[in-house]
Amino acid sequence: MFIDNEKKLAKIKRRLYIDCMTRWNSTLVALQSLVDHKPVLISLFENKGQLPLTSKQKEKLGLLELSSDDYTIFNILIEIFQPFYHATNLLSASKYPTIGLCLLVIRELKEHLEKEENNDSNLLISLKNFILESFDNYFAENGNQHFLLTFEL
């Protein structure tokens, strides 16, 4: 009841999403929903003393409280994952993507991970580099995946 009232006050119509390992974009959607629910979650943690919960439940709830640093990290991850979300939708089998489009999307994603802005935080740069290393394992220009894509052309 408390959560429903807070969601109405914050004009949030959707529920929180749970990340699913087998769904490519679920991490992004889960993070976005968490950030969207920030006012509701802050209110929940601020008012946990007035809620009809046992002391053990209140203690557990306190351990789950998110800090402003947590939300900063969520926003950084959203910024990193957003192009992957668009790429996944663009390359969806239902849209019949061409190999040329696949190569273009891979190149754009790589550029996104390599690009550094002056105002980028150290955390953003580190996370992009970490993901870029993994990305290069799959799509390095001298690797098997890239060879197979270009060979088809």
N, C-alpha and C positions, 0 to 999 in steps of 0.2 A: 504494500500500500504506500509506504514512504517513497519508494523508488518511482512508482507510477505518478505520484503527485509532483515529485521533483522533475520528472521528465516532462510533464505538462507545463510546469513553470519555465523550463528551459526550451520548450517547444521542440522536443526531440520525439520523433515518431517511431524510430527504429529501435531495435534492441541491440545489445552488445553481441558481436559475432565472435565465434570461437575459431581459432586457427586450425586448419586441417592440412596435414602433411601432403595429401594427395591432390590438393587443389592449388594450382600455381599462384593464384592471386589472393588466397585467403589470408595470408599474413598482412598484406597491405590493407585489405578490407577490415580485418580485426583491429589493426592499429588505428585506422581512421575512425572506426566506431568508438574506440577507447578515448581518443582525443575529443570526439564529438560529445561523449558522455562526461567529460571532465567536470563541468559544473555540478552534475548529479553526484559524481563520486566524491568531490570535495565536500558537498553538503552532507553526504552519507557519513564521511569520516568526522566532520565537525559535530554532527548530531548523534553519534553512536551512543553517547551517554544517556540520551533520552529515549532510545529505541528499546522495545521490549525484548532484550537479549540477555542471555546469561552472562556472567562475568567472563567465562571461558570463551564464549562467542565474541564478546567485545575485545578480548585479548587477541584472538585470531584475526579479527577485523583490523585491529591496530597494526598487526604485522604485515598486512596487505596494503597499507596506505602508500600511495604513490607520491613521490616528491616532485618538485618542479624540474629537477634534473631528469627524472624518468620521462616526463612529458617532452623535454628537450630532445632526449634520445628518440622517442617515438616520432617526433616531427622530422628528425634527421633521417630516420629509416623510411618514413613516408616519401621524403624527397628523393631518396635513392631508389626506392622500389617503384615509384610512379611510372617511369619510362618502361619498366619491365611489364607492368600492367597493360600499358597501351600496346606494347609489342606482342604480348600474348593474345590480346584481342585482335590485333591486326593479322596475326599469323594463324588465327583459328582456322581449323580445317573447313569449317562451313563457308569461309570466304575464299577458298581456293587460292592460296598464296602461291606465287611463282618463286622459283629458286632465286631469281634476281632480287625479288623483294626480301627474301630471307637474308641474303647477303647484305643488302642495304640496312636492314633492321639490326643485324649483328654488328655492323660497323657503327651504326648510331649508338647502340648500347655501349659499345667499347669506348666511343668518344665521350659519352656521358660519364662513364666511370673514370676516364683519364682527365677530364676537364677540372681544373681548380680555379675557383674565383678568389679574389683578394679577401673577401669576407667569410670564406669557408672556415669552419672551426676545425681544430686538429682532429676531433672525433670524426667529423664528416670525411675528412681526407683519409684518415686511417681506415674507416669502414669501406670507403670506395676502393682503396688499394687492396684490402683483404678480399673483397668480392671480385676485383679485377684479376687477382691471381687465380682464383677458381674459374672465372670466366675464360681466362687464357688457356687453362687446361683443356677446355672443351673446344674453343674456337680460335686457337692460335693460328696465324696465317700459314705456318709451316706444319700444322697438325692434320690429322686424318679427317676430322669433321670438315674443316675448311676445304681440304683437297676434294672431298666427295661432293661438296656443294659446287665448287668451281668446275669440277670435271663434268658435271651434268650440263653445264652451259655449253 
